[in-house]
Amino acid sequence: MNVNPESAIPKAPFGRTGHLSTRVVFGAAAMARMSQDLADETIVTIAKAGINHIDTAASYGDSELRLAPWLADHRSEVFLATKTGERDGAAARAQLEDSLTRLGVDQVDLIQLHNLVEDDEFATAHGPGGAVEALAAARDEGLVRFIGVTGHGTRIPGMHLRSLAEFDFDSVLFPYNHTMLDNPAYRSDVEDLLELCEQRNVAVQTIKAIARGRWAEMPAQRFSWYEPISDADARANAIRYVLSRQQLFLNTTSDARLLPHVLEVASGDLTAPSDEQLVADRVAQGITPLFDGGDLERI
């Protein structure tokens, strides 16, 4: 990793939490199938880059277990987030407690409802005895400090607006890249969401910054369920596109081989590339929308 010693990954207040987070958040989905040795090496990489915010989930394979040895000695150095995919309150509470055990900690900074996009799941999570109620109780007990909501797909910015109308979430997470925002309806929902988050000081995390699209042919060995942008210059432009907008945090890809490049770009000039350059990258690299309202939205 070639991080400019005279520069550093910028930090910003993570919404109303009081934490000054690096604007690159380490997406620990990358550790889902890693050995402990490789996970330890990866943590050294992010620590050297100054990353102070880690995002994992109960559903990310062995990710929570891989973080635990480092957290045993460094818990106070990072803002730690995990997620639950459960919608029922008792199940969400049980999954949170399991995550705390797997991580080896007494508290996480942020618990997030994972991919809350379907109407039936929304009703259960926000209803009596649902996950939102249970996580709010866990916050009152000190097991978590803040509560967020995440998702992917074309519907999720609109669903986040609905969630924020029901509960005062501290953070949201959704896909943000030039290709998806070329969809006028998606862009409109995103802009409405960003305006509301700015008004209410809700932290905004983004995913899929460097997605090229779905795999045309699934490789025998892959580190991400989607195909990342392979060209370094185009990938750098995609990263700058996100980070040039001061409100946004960028969550790193599950392909840890690309992590050094993401950190290098994020520590340099974050001037936004022109729309013309981004369109040229899309044409040259064959970048296509990752989500289209179909089955992938449920993953």
Secondary structure, DSSP 8 states (H G I E B T S, - for coil): ----TT----EEE-TTS--EEESEEEEGGGGTT--HHHHHHHHHHHHHTT--EEE--TTSTTHHHHHHHHHHHHGGGSEEEEEE---BHHHHHHHHHHHHHHHT-S-EEEEEETT--SHHHHHHHHSTTBHHHHHHHHHHHTSEEEEEEE--STTHHHHHHHHHHHS--SEEEEE--TTGGGSHHHHHHHHHHHHHHHHHT-EEEEE-TTEEES-SS--SS-SSSSEE---HHHHHHHHHHHHTSTTEEEE--S-GGGHHHHHHHHTS------HHHHHHHHHHHT---S--SSGGGG-
